[in-house]
Amino acid sequence: MLYPENCEERLGFNEVRQMVRQHCLSTMGQNLVDKMQVMAKHDQIDKFLRQTKEFKSILENQEPLQISAFFDIKILADKIRVEGSYLIEDELFKIYTSLQTVFAVIKFFDDRKDVYPSLEALFEHLPIERNILRKIEDLLDAKGKIKPNASRELLDITTAIAKGEQEVRRKMDSIYKSAVANNWVADGSLTVRDGRMCIPILAENKRKLKGFIHDESASGQTVYLEPEEVFTLNNKLRDLEFDRRREIIRILIATTNELRPYIPILLSYHGFLTKLDFVRAKALFAIQVGAQMPVLLKEAKTKLINARHPLLLLSFAADQKTVVPLNIQLDEGTRAVLVSGPNAGGKSVCMKTVGLLQMMLQTGLLVPVDEHSEMGIFHQIFADIGDDQSIESDLSTYSAHLNKMRYFVAHANAKTLVLIDEFGTGTDPQFGGPMAEAVLEVLNNKKVRGVITTHYSNLKLFAGDTDGLENASMLFDNSRMKPLYILDIGKPGSSYAFEIAQNIGLQKDVLELAKQKIGTNQNSIDSLLVDLEKEKRQVHESKVKLANQQNRLNQLLAENEKQKLYLEENKRNLIKDAKLQAQNIIKDANKLVENTIAQIKKKQADKEATRELRQNLQKGLVKNEVKIEEPKPVVVYENTAIEVGDWVQLNGTESTGQVMEVNKSNLVVAFGDLRSVVKMNRVQKISNKQVKKLVQRSSYTNSLSDAVSSFRAELDLRGMRGEVALQELENYFDKAIMLGFPSVKIIHGKGDGILRKLIRNHLKSYKQVDRMEDEHLDRGGDGITYVYMK
C-alpha cells in the first residue's frame, strides 16, 4: 500500500511508467503498463522479474524473435460475437497478422525448450489452432484483399467485369479517336466525372456527339460527355460491381460465422500478445537504464550496491555525465538511516533512489543496481516529500507534515518503508526538532525501515545514541566547496551553512554576527563535524588511491607473469627450432660424407682424387655451417677385417648393429633386438664415435615419430575460462605447427559466442593459419572451428 496518493508522483514513478509505456507496440500493452501496481507477494514479483530478465536476455543476445506488428483482436472478437455481423477484409487481415505473430513466438520458444521457462509459462496450455489461419488464407491474398476466386460466383462476376471494362475501353477509344479526328475535342484526354469515363468536348460541338453530359468546365467552354453507346455498358458494369459487393459481403458473413466458435481461443491469443508486448516494453526499458535483477528476498530489508536513480541516469547520459552510484543497507541492525549534509549535496536524491527502486522492483521492473544487490519486499511504502499545503483544506506546510506523521505512527510496522524529506521543518526549530525526535523514536520502536533527511542536530545526536538508527552524510569537498554525492554511513554531516554563505559572497560582518548569535557550543559542534568530514574525505581519497595502486600492482604482476610464461614458451620453441635445424644440418652433412666415402672407394683411394674430394667435402660442410678437422673427416676402415664385437653400418642406410658371429663372408649382426645374417660386402666397419651419433639421430627420429602418432588433431576447450583456454590453445597449436599437421579441430561450444570470438581472434595472429571454417550445422555448427594451415 502506498501513502499518500501522490506517492508515485513524488518519487518519480509516473515518469518511469511513461517511459516503459513508450516502448509498447500496442494499446493493449500500454493499458497493462497503466495498470502496474506495487505488489507484496514474493512469488508474483519473482515471476514478473524473471520474465523481464529472460526477455532482456533475448534482446541482448539478438535472438531471432520478431515481434513487429499485432493488433487488438479483442475488439474484433467482440464484433464476431454479435450474430449477423461480419468482419471486413482489413479486420480479417489484422487477425491473420496477429495470429502469425503468436505462432512464430510459440515456435521460437518450442525450439528453445526450457531455456526461457518464465516466458514459456505465458503460453502454457495455449492451443495452436491453425484452422483460423487456413480459413483466412483461403479468402485473402498476401496484401489482405479478397481473392478473385474466393467463390465460384465471385470469379464469374470478376471475369464479367474485366470483359465489360475491356469493351468499354475499346468503344471509348474508338469514339474518342473519331472525335479527335473531327476536332470536337478540347485540350486534354479522357477523364472521369462522377465515376464515369467522359470525353472533354468543346461546348459548340456537344450536339454533334450523342451522350450524357456529366459536368462542364468553369469557363463553360468544355463539357464532359459520356457517349450513349458506352452509357449502357457502364450501367451493366455498375450492376456487376453491386453484384460483386453483395457476393463479397456474403463470403465475409460466412467466414465470420465460421470463426465465431473460435472466440475463446482468439481472446486467449489476445491475452498472450498483450502480456508479450508488456514484458518486451519492460525489457527494453531495463536495457535503456542498465537494469539488473537483484537477489529477491522475502524479508523487509534491502542492500543496494552501485544503485543509480534511473531518471537521473538518463538525464546525465544525454549530457554525457555519469551518476555517482549509491550504496546503502537497511536491515534489522540498521533499520533507518538519517542522512544529513549540505544543501544540494544529494540527500533527497539518495532517499528518492531507495524509494523509487523499491517501488519499481515491487511492480515487476528490473532496477539499475549491481546484480549482487539484495532487495526484500515491503507491504507499505510511506513518503513525506515536498510541500502539501492546501488552501482549500486549510492546511499549512507544517500541518500537512503533521497529518502524514500521524498516519505513519498509526499504520507503520516492521514491513513498512518510510521516506521523509527534511524531517521536522515547517515550524519553529525549537519545537519542530523535539517533535520530529519523538516521531522518530516511536517509528524506531515499531521497527520501521526508512531513509530520512534532516539538518536538525538533535536528530543526529538521537540517531547516534539509539539502536536501529544510523547516521549518514553526503560527502562534501570543503576545499573546492563542491558536493561529492557519495553517501558515507556511520557519521552525521555538517550543513556547511557558513562555508556556503561565504562561498557565494555574503558579507563578512553578517557571517560574524551570525556566528555570535548561533552560540559557542553549536558553532563548535558544527566546526567539529566539518573537520571530521574533511578527515573522512581525505581517508576515503587515500583508500581510493591505495586501491588504484593495488589494482595497478596486480595488473603489473599478472602482466609480468604472462610475459614470463611467454618467454619460457618462446625459449622452448627456439630450442625446438634450433634442434630441428641442427638435425637437418647433420643429416645433410652425413649425406655429403657418405657420398664422399663412396667416391673415395670408387677412385680406389687415389691420393690426388681423395684430396680433391676432401676439399669439396670441406666446402660443403662450411656451406652448411659445420666444420670438421682435416685429419679426421670420417673414419673409414678399408680392407680391415671385421671381428666379433665390431660395429657396422648397412651401406646406403643409417642402420647400425654389432657383429655377433663371423662365418666366412656372412655376418650375424644384432640391430637392436633383431638379429640378422648379412653379407660382409653389404656393411662397413665404423668407429664407436660414429655409433653414438647415429644412435642419437635415430632416437630423435623415433621420438618425433612417437610425437606424431600420439598427437590428436582435435582440442576441446569447452567450459574453460578465456585465459586458460588461450594458454591451452597456444601449447597445442605450437605442437601442431611443429609436427606439420595440415588442419586441426577446435571445440569451444556455442554459449554466448564469447569463447569462440576470443579463440578466433587469437588464431588470426598466427601467420601459419590459412583460414577458419565452422563445422557442419548437423555436427555442431559454429560451436566447432576448423583451422587450416598454409
N, C-alpha and C positions, 0 to 999 in steps of 0.2 A: 504494500500500500504506500502511496506517495502523499506527502503533505508538505506544503499546501497544494492547491490545484494547479498553480503555475510553476510547480517544481521542475517539470520538464523544460519549460521555457527558461527558468533561471539558470539551470545547469547547462543549457545549450543542446539538449537532446532533440528539440524540434528541428534545429538546423541539421543535425546528423540524420534525422528521419528524412528530411527533404533531399539530402544528398544521396541516400540509399534509393529514394523514390525515383531519382533521375536516371538510375541505371536499369529501371524496369522497361521491358519491351511492350507491355500490355497494361491496359487499365485495370485488369484483374490483379496483376502483381502489385500495382500501385495501391489498390484498395487494401491488400494484405499488409503493405508497409504502414498504411494509415492506421491499421488496427493493432499494430505491435504494442504489447503491454508488458510491464515488468512482471516476471513470473517468480514463483518461490519454490517450485518443485524441482528437485535436483535432476531426476531422470528426464523431465521435459526440457530443461535448459541444456543438458548434456546432448540430447538428441539434436536440437537446433544448432548447437555449436559444431557438432561433428558433421552435420550435413553441409554447413557453410565451409568448414575446413576441407572436406573432400572435394567440393566444387571448386574451391580456390586452388587445390592441387591440380585439378583437371585443366583449369585455365593457365596456370603457371607452366605446366608441362606441355602445353599446346596440344592437348589430346584432340582427336578429330570429332568433337561433339558440336554439331552445328545446330544452334537454336537462333534462327534469324527472324522467323515470322510465324505468328499464330494469332488466332482471333478469339473473341468472346463467344464461344459456341453455346453458352448457357442461354443467351438471348434467342439464338436460333432454335435450341431445343424447346424453349418455352413456346415459340411460334409454331413448331411442329405439333405440339400438344393439342392445339385447337383443331377440332375436326373441320374439314373443308378448306383449311388454309394450305398454302403451298410456299415452298422456298423458291426464289428466283435463281437464275444462273449464278449470279455473283455470290449469293449466300451459300449455295451448294459447294461452290469452289472454295469458300472460306473453310467449310467443314473438311473438305478434302485436304487442303493445305495443312490445317491443324492436325489432322489425323496422321498425315505423313510425318510430321514432326514427332508426334507421340511414338509411332512405331520405330522411327530412326533412333530415338533416345533409348527406347527399351532394348533395341538390338545392340546399341553401344554398350549398355551395362551387361547384357547377356554374354557378350564377347569378353567381358572382363569380370567374370563371376567372382564374387567375394572380395574384389579389390576396393569397391566403394559400398560397403554394407549399409551405411546410414542412408545413402541416396537410393539404393535398391529398395529400401523399405517404403519409399514414396509410391511405387507402383506394385507393391506386393499384392497378390491375388487380383491384379487388374487384368481382365480378359483381353485377348487380342482378337478383335472382330474385324477381319479384312473384308467381309462381305459388304460393309458400308463403302469401302473404297471401290470395290468392283462395281457396285450399283452406280456410283457417281462416274466412274471411268467409262461405263457403257453409254453414259448420257453426254458428258462434256469432253471437249478436246483439251489439248495441253494449255490453251490460253483461257480456259474456263467458259467457252462458248458452246452452245448446243451443237452436237454433231448433225450434219445433214441427214445421216442415216439412223438417227435415234429411233425412228419408227418407219414402217413402210409408207404410211400416209405422208409423213413429213418429207420423205425422199421424193415421192411423186410430186408433191407441191413445189418443193425446191427446184426440181428439174423443170417443171412447167414455168416457174418464174424466170429461170435462166433463159429458157427458149423465148418467152414473151419479151424479155428485156432485149434479147438479140434482134427480134423482129421490130421492136420499137426503134431501136438504134439504127437498124438498116433503113426503115422507112423515113426516119427523121433526117438521116444523112442524105438520102435521095432528094427529099423536099428542100432541104437546106441548100444543096448544090444548085437545084433549079432556081431557087430564089436568088442566090448569088449571081447566077448567070443572067437573070433578068434585072439585076441592080435594084432589087426590092429591099435588100438587107442593109441595115445600118452598120456602123462600125462595131465590131465585136463578134463573138462566136456564140454557139449555143449556150443557153443559160437556164437556170432553174428558178421558177417562181411558184410559190405555194406548193412545193413538192412536185411540180410538173415540169417536164422538159419543154422549153419555149425557144422560138426564133425571134431575135430582135429585128423588127420590120419598121421601115420608115413610115411615118403616120400617113403620108399621102398614098401609100401602096397597101394599106391594111384591107382594102376591099378586094384586092386582086388575089388574095390567098384566103381560102375558106378555113375557118378555125375559130378558136375561142381566145379572146384577149384576157389575160390574167393580170396585167399590170402595164404601166406606162412610165416613161422617164419623167423627171421633174420638169423638164422643158416642154414635154408633150410632143416632142418630135419623133420619139421612138416608142413603139408599143411592143409588148412581149406576147407573142401569139403562139398558141398550141394548135397545130394543124388538125383538121377534122378527122383525117384518117388515123392519126396517132391517138386522138382522144379516146376512141373506143377501145383501142389496145391498152391504153394506160388504165382505163376503168377496170378492164379484166385483170391487169396486174395488181391493181389495188385490192380487188376482191380476193386474189390469190394471197396477197400479203395478210389480209384478215384471216384467211383460212390457215395460213402458216402460224399466225399468232395464236389462234384458237387451238391448233394441234400442239404447239409448244406448251401452252398452259395445261392442256390435258396430260401431256407427258410429265410435266413438273408436279401436278397433283398426284399422279400415280406414283412417282418416285418418292414424294413426301410421305404418302401413305405407307410405302414400303419401309421408310426409315422410322416411322412412328414407334414400332416396338423396340427400337434401339435407344430410346430417350434416356433410360437409366445409365447405359454404357457411355453415351455422349456426355452426360453430366459427370461421370467418373473421369473421363478424359479431360474435361474442362477443369476439374479439381486438380488433376495431375499437372496440367500445363501451368495453372496458376501458382502452385507450390514451386514448380521448377523455376518459373520466372522470378519468384520471390527469393529463392535460395541463390540464384545466379546474381541477382542485384546485390545481395549481402556479400557474396564472394568478391564481386568487382570492387565494392567499397572497401573491403578488407585489404585488397591489393593496393588500392589507392592510398591508404593510410599506413600500410606496412603492418597490418594487424596479425596477431597470432592467437592460438588457443592456449590459454594458461592451464595449469592444473586446477581442475574444478573440485572444490571441497564442499562437504555438506554443512560444515560449521560456519558460524557467522564471524569470519575473520578474513583478512587479506594480507598479502605480501607482494607488493608491486616492485618489480625490478625493471629499471630503464623504461618507466612508463612515460608516455607523451600524450598531451592533450590533442585529440585528432583535428579539431578546428584550428588550433594554433599551429599545428604541424603543416597543414595545407596552406595556411596564410603565409607562414615563413618560407615554405617551399617556393611560392610564387615570387618572393623577394630574394630567393637564393640564400636564405638563412637557415640555421639549424636550431632545433629546440633542445634545451638542456633537459636531459631525462630526470625523472623523479624516482626516488627510492624511498619507500615508506612501508611500515608494517603495523597492522592493528590486530591484536590477539588478546588472550586472557591477561597476559602480563602488561601489555601496553594497549589499554582499551581506547583511550582518547589521546590525541596529540594536540597540544596547544602551540600553535605556530605564531611567533612574533617576529618583529623585524621592521625595517624601514618601509615607508610608503612606496608603492610601485616596485617593490622588491620581489613580488611573485607569490605572496601569501595566498591571495584569493585564487590565483591560477592553480596552486598546489591543492587547495581544498576542492575546487571545481573539477580538477582532473580525477581525484579519487571518486567523487560523486558521479561524474559522467561515465567513467569507465565501468563503475559498478552497475549503473543503470543499463549501459549497452550490453554488458555480459548477461544480465538477467532478462534481456529481451531477445537473446539468441544471437547477438552480434559478436564477432571476434574483436579483440581490443589491441591497440598498439602498445604491447608490453613484450618483455622477453618471455619466451615460451616456458621458462622455468619459474615464472611467477605463479603464485598460488592465490586463488580468489574463491571465497566462500559465498554463501547465499544469505541475504538479509531479508527478513519478512516485511520490514518497513524502512523507508528512506524519508527522513525529515530534513528539510532545508530552510534556513533563515538567511536569505541572501537578498540584499538590496533594500530599497525603501518602499514599504507597502502602506504608506499613509493614505487615508481616504477621507475626502471632504464629506461625501455622501454618508459614510458610516460614522462620521465624527471621530475619526481615529488619527492621532498624531503618529509621528515616526516611532516614538518610544512605546506608545500604546500598542501599535501593530506588533512590535517586537515582543512585548509582554504577552499578547494574545497567543503568539506562537510558543513562547516559553511555557505558558500554562498548558497548552496542548501537548508539548513534548513531555512535560513532567507527568501528565495524566496517562499518556498512552505508550511511552517508550519502554522498551525492555531489553534484554540481553541480545535480541536478534534485530535490533534497530540500529541503523546507521544515521547519525546526526551530523549535519553540516551547518555550522554557524559562522557567519562572516561578521567581523568587527563586534565581537561579543560585548554587550554592556553599554554600547554607545546610544546616543539619542537623548540623554538626560545628564544631570549634574554628575560628573565622575565620582564625587564624594559618596553618592548614593548608588549610582549605576554599577560601580565596581563591586561593592558588597552584595548587591542583588544578583549580579552575574555569578559571583563566587558561590552563593547559596544554591542557585540553579545547577551549577556545575557539580557541586557536591552531591545533590540529590540524583542527578543523572549518573554520576560515577557509582553511587551506591546501587543503582539499578543495573550496573554492569553494561551500560550503553557503550557502543563503539562510535567513534566520531573524530572529525577533524574540525578544530575551532581556531579562528584567527582573532588576535586581540593586540592591543597596545597597553592594557592595564597591568601595572606592576604587581598588584595584589593577586591577580590570577596567575602570573608567572611564579610567584612565591608559593601559592597554594599547590600548583601543579608539581613544583619541585619537592614538596613535602608530603604528597599524597600518593599512595599506591594505586596503580592503574592509570595514572595520568603521567604524561611525559612532555617535557618542554622540547621545543624545536625552534630553530630560527633559520631565516633565509640569509645566506652569507652575503656580505657587503664589502666591497673594496673601498675602505675609507681613505686610501691614498689617492685614488682616482675618482672617488665619490660616485661609484657605479655599482649597481646590484649585480651579483653573480648568478642569481636564480638557482642556487644549489641549496637543497634542504639539508640542514645539519641537525640531526637528532641528538638530544641529550642536554641542551642548554638553551636558555631564553636568549632573545636577541634585543638589541637596542633599537629604538625608533629613529636614531640619528637625527632628531629634530633640529638640534643646534647646528650640526655639521651641514645638513641640507640647507638650512636657512642661510648659513654663512656662504655656502657654495653659490646660492642664487643671488647673493649680494645684499642681503638685509643689513641695515646699518649696525655698526659695532655697538653703539650706545644702547640700541634696542636689545641686542643679544645679551649684553652685560646686565641690563636691567632685568631681563627675563631670567637669567641665571640666579640673580639675587632673590627673585620672587619665588622660584621653584623650591628653594631650601637646600641647605648644605647636604643633608643626608641623601635626598633624592638625586641631587646632582652627582654625588659621589658614586651612588649605585649605577647611574647611567654611564658615568665615565668608566667604571669597573667593567660593565658589560661591553663597552666599546673596546677597551683594552683586551678583554678576554676573547672577544670575537676576532680582533686583529691577530692575536697569537694563534687562535684556532685556524684562521685562514692561512697563516704562514706555515703551520704544521701540515695543513691539507696540501698546500702547494709543494712542500718538501716531500710529502708522501707520493704525490703525483710524479714529481721529478725523479724520486728514487725508483718508483715503479717503472717509469720510462727507461731509466738507465738499466734496470734489471732486465727488462724486456730486450733492450739492445744487446746486453751482455749475452743473454740466452740465444739471441739470433746469431751473434758472432761465434759463440761456441758451436751452435748447430752447423753454421757455415764452415767453420774450421774442421769439424768432424767430417762433413761432407767432402771438403777438399782433400782431407787425409785419405778417406776411402777412395776418392777418385785417383789420387796419386798412386796409392798402392795398387789399384786395379790397372792403372796405366803402366806402372812399373812391371807388373806381371805380363801385360800384353807386349811390352817392349822386349822383355826377356824371351817370351814365346817367339816373337818375330825374329829376334837375333838367333835363337836356336834353329829355327827353320831355315834362315838364311845361311847359317853355318853348315847345316846338314846338306843344303843344296850345293854349297861351295865344295864341301868334302866329296860329295857324290860326283860332281864334275871333275874334281881333281883325280879321284880314283879312276874314273873312266880314262882320263888322259894318261895316267900312269900305266894302266892296263894296256892301252894302245901302244905306248912306248915300249913296254916289255915285249909285246907281240912283234913289234917292228925289229927289236934287237935280236929276237930269236930268228926272225925271218932273214935278217942280214948275217946270221951266224956269228953274232958278237964281234963284227968287224969294228976295229978301234975307231977309224975315221967316222964310220956310219954311226957308231954308238955315241961319239962325242957330239955329232950334229943333232942326234935325237935328243940327247940330254939338254942341249941348248934350247931346242924347241920346247922341250918339257918345261924348262925353267921359265921361258917366256909365257907359256900357257898358264902356269901356276901363278906367276906375278899378275897376269891379267885378271885372275880370279881372286887376287889378294891373298894368296897362300904362298909362303916362302919355305923352301927346303934347303938344307945344306947340301953343297955339291958332293961331298964324299958319300952321303947316304941318301940318294934319291929314292931308292927302292931296294929291297932285299930280294935278290933272285938267286935261286940255287940251281946253277947249270951243271948237269951231269953229276949231281950229288946223289948218292944212294939214299933211298928213303928207308928208314928203320922204324921198328915198333916204338910208339910214343911220340913220333914227329907229328906236326900239324900240317895239313894240306888243304888246298882250296881247289874246288872244281873249276876247270877252265871255262871262262866266259860267264861265271856266276860269282856271287858273293857268299856262297855256301862254304863253310869251313868245317873240318872234322879232324879227329885224332885217329892215327893209324893204330889198329888193334892187332892185326896179323899181316905178314908179308908172305905171299905164296907165288913165287916166280914173278910173272908180270901182273898178277892180281893183288889187290889190297883189300883188306876188310877195314872199313872206316866207320867210326861212330860219329854220326851227325846228330848231336843232342842225344835223345833216347832211341834214335833209329840207327840200326847198323845196316851197312850196305856194302856189296862187293863191287869194286870199280877197277877199271884198267889203270895201270900205272901211268900210261901216257895221257890220261884224261885229267890228271891232277898235277899240281906243282907244289913243292915244299915251300912253306912260308915261316917267317920268324914269329917268336912269341909276341913281339910288339904289334905286328900286323894283326895277329889273332885278337888282341884286346880291342883294337879299333873296329874290326869287323863285328865283333860281338856287341860293342856299344851301339853301332849303327843298326844292327839287327834288332836290338832291344827297343830302340827308338821307333823303328818301323812297326814292331809288334804292338807297342803302347799306342801308337797312332791308330793302328787298325782296331785295337780294343776300344779306343775312344769313339771311333766312327760307329762301331757295331752297337755300343751301349747308348748312343745319343738318340733321343726321340725328337722327331720334327713336330712336336706339339707341346705347348706350355699353357697350363691352366692357372690363371691369376684371379679367379672369382673369389669374392669375399675379402680380398686383401685391401689394405689402406694404400693410398696413392704412392707414398714414399717407398713402402716395402715392395709394392708391385713393380715400380720402376727399377729398383735395385735388382730384383729377380730377373727382370727383363734384360737389363744390361749384361749380367753374367751369362745368361742363356744366349743372348744374341751374339756376344763375342765368340762363344764356342761354335755357334752355327756358321759364322763367317770364317773362322779358322779352319773348320772341317770342310768348308766348301759346299754346304747344303744349298740347293737352288731355291728352296722355299720352305717356310715354316708356318705353323698354325698357332695363333694366339687366341685363347679362350678367355674372355673378360666379362661375359654376360651383358644383359641389356640394362636393367635398372633405370636410372635417370640419365644414362649415357655419359656420366662424368668420367668413369674409368676408361671407357672406350676413347673418348676425346683426348684424355691425358696420354694414353699409350700411343695413339696415332700421331699426336704432335711430337712425342719423343722420338718415334721411329723416323720421322721426317728429317731428323738431324743426322742420320746415317747416310753417307754418300753411296754405300753399297746397296741401298734399297732402291728397287726399280719402281714398284707400285704396290698398292694395297687394295684388297677387294673384300667385300662381305661374303660370308658363307651363303649357300642357297637358302631361301626362305624356309624350306621344309626341314633343313638341318641346323637351324639356329639363327639364320639371317644376320643382322648387324650385331648379334652377340658374340660373333667369332670373326676375327680378321686374318686373312691370308696375306702373308708378306712374301713378295717375290724379289729375288736378288738380281743384280745386274750381271 
